[in-house]
Amino acid sequence: MKGGRQGITLIREFYKEKIKLAIFDLDGTILEKNFITEPTKAAITRLGKSGVRTVVATGRHLFKLPPAVLDIPSFEVAIGSNGSMVGNIRTQELYHFDGFEVDTALRFLRWLPSITNSFHIAFKDGSGYLMREDFERLLNLQPNAVEREKSAREYRRVYTVLDDLEHVEETMKPVAKFGFRIADGGDVPAVCRMVREIFGFEAAITDYQTIEVTRAGVTKASGLKIVCQHFGIDPANVIAFGDSGNDLPVMRAAGFAVAMGNAFDEVKAEADYVTASFHEDGVALAINRLFDL
């Protein structure tokens, strides 16, 4: 453990000249509802221009990122689906895939309904399945009818919405990641342990009730290893920014870790620096302070 924190604080000495690469989580770190603020965009762009490589590390599919991400010119190489994909988001060239083969994915899929009917499956090719229950839950999170309809179109653009799994075995493809939600009051950590013990998979809690599942050993940290090999950079020369459970492996692997003010407590406990929240442009503030930009 790298240490605790009180408020927005620097826990360990930072040497900006050591940093060759900065890796950024998206949702809850620099992105909310597919939007990135102008101060955050500008700060990351300045960092890229200063000579530090900037890399995305997200639970989202590598080639289904919102336009706001592509608006930051220094973002090219990215880690997607929590480490199961590494590639170039500009050329859509896939450098590395470490997802589930069909047989393994089907075995897990047959088990999932015993836990929840609120889940989705992201395929290697960018398509996926979204169970009706999860689809309706996501739409109900929208503030009004206009946003609900907009979100429905976006989800249907990526996912096939399923009412049941009757024909799913006939249409399965290699899977990048599973995601599922446990009902209010459910023991999410216990379900994570079940996934690890029964299947040996990685299971990360991403928003207190949502669990994302990848193959054993596949995390954002394994993705970082591929990226570092690609660029010839040591992980000790990496700074990582994150907020939730799927960010913990890469924050532990990086030389310096920054947690958002809105991060899980366990993420803050692992950080070398805790910045302000996403809503306060915490990434921009951290870049400005740590790199004098």
C-alpha positions, 0 to 999 in steps of 0.5 A, spaced: 500 500 500 502 506 498 499 510 503 493 514 506 491 521 504 487 527 507 484 532 502 488 534 496 495 532 497 501 529 495 503 523 499 510 521 495 515 526 492 514 527 484 519 527 479 516 530 473 523 528 469 522 521 470 515 520 467 515 518 460 508 516 459 501 518 462 495 513 462 488 515 463 482 512 465 476 515 462 469 514 466 469 518 472 476 520 471 476 524 465 469 522 462 462 523 464 456 521 459 461 522 453 463 529 455 470 531 457 471 538 459 475 543 456 480 544 461 481 537 462 482 536 454 487 542 454 491 539 460 492 533 457 494 536 450 499 540 453 502 534 457 502 530 450 506 536 447 511 536 453 513 530 450 510 525 455 506 520 451 498 519 453 494 513 453 487 511 454 486 505 459 478 504 459 473 498 460 470 500 454 471 497 447 477 499 444 474 502 438 467 504 440 470 510 444 466 517 444 468 523 439 470 527 445 476 522 446 478 522 439 478 530 440 485 530 444 490 529 439 495 526 443 491 520 444 492 514 439 494 508 443 489 505 448 488 499 453 480 497 452 476 492 455 480 492 462 486 490 458 483 485 454 485 489 448 491 494 446 491 498 439 491 504 436 484 508 436 486 512 430 487 507 425 483 501 429 489 497 429 489 491 434 496 490 437 493 485 442 487 481 444 487 476 450 479 475 451 475 469 452 474 464 447 467 462 445 467 455 449 469 459 455 465 465 454 459 460 454 460 456 460 460 463 464 454 466 461 450 459 463 452 461 470 451 468 470 443 468 470 444 464 477 446 471 480 443 476 475 439 478 469 442 485 469 448 484 464 452 485 458 457 482 453 462 485 449 465 482 443 472 482 440 469 485 434 465 491 437 458 488 437 455 485 444 449 483 447 445 487 452 440 484 457 433 487 457 433 488 464 440 492 464 438 496 458 432 498 461 436 500 467 441 504 463 435 508 460 432 509 467 438 513 469 437 518 464 434 525 466 428 526 461 425 523 455 430 526 450 436 523 453 433 516 454 431 516 447 438 518 445 441 513 450 437 507 447 439 509 440 446 509 442 446 502 446 442 499 440 448 501 435 453 497 439 449 492 442 443 487 441 438 487 446 436 480 448 430 478 452 433 471 454 439 467 452 435 462 448 439 462 441 445 466 444 450 459 443 449 459 436 451 467 435 457 467 440 463 470 438 470 471 442 468 476 448 473 481 450 469 483 457 463 481 461 459 486 465 454 485 470 450 489 476 448 486 482 441 488 485 441 493 491 443 490 497 447 484 494 454 482 497 458 485 491 465 483 494 462 476 495 460 475 488 467 477 486 470 472 490 465 467 487 467 469 480 475 468 482 474 462 486 469 458 481 472 460 474 479 463 476 477 470 472 479 477 474 473 481 477 473 488 478 468 493 482 467 499 478 461 503 481 459 499 487 454 494 484 457 493 477 462 487 476 467 487 470 470 480 468 476 479 464 480 472 463 485 471 469 491 475 469 488 480 464 487 487 467 489 494 465 496 493 468 497 487 463 495 492 458 500 497 461 505 492 460 504 491 453 504 498 452 510 499 455 513 494 451 511 497 445 514 504 446 520 501 450 518 504 457 519 502 464 512 502 468 516 506 473 516 511 468 509 511 468 503 516 471 496 513 472 490 516 473 484 513 476 478 512 480 475 505 481 476 498 482 478 496 475 484 502 475 487 499 481 492 494 478 494 499 473 495 504 479 499 499 483 504 497 476 505 504 475 511 508 478 506 514 480 499 513 481 493 519 482 486 518 484 480 522 483 477 526 489 471 522 487 475 515 487 473 509 491 476 509 498 481 503 496 483 507 490 485 513 494 489 509 499 493 506 493 495 513 490 501 517 491 497 523 490 489 525 490 487 530 486 480 534 486 474 530 483 472 529 476 467 535 477 472 540 479 477 538 473 481 534 478 486 531 472 487 538 469 489 540 476 494 534 477 497 535 471 498 543 472 501 542 479 505 536 478 508 538 471 508 545 472 504 546 465 
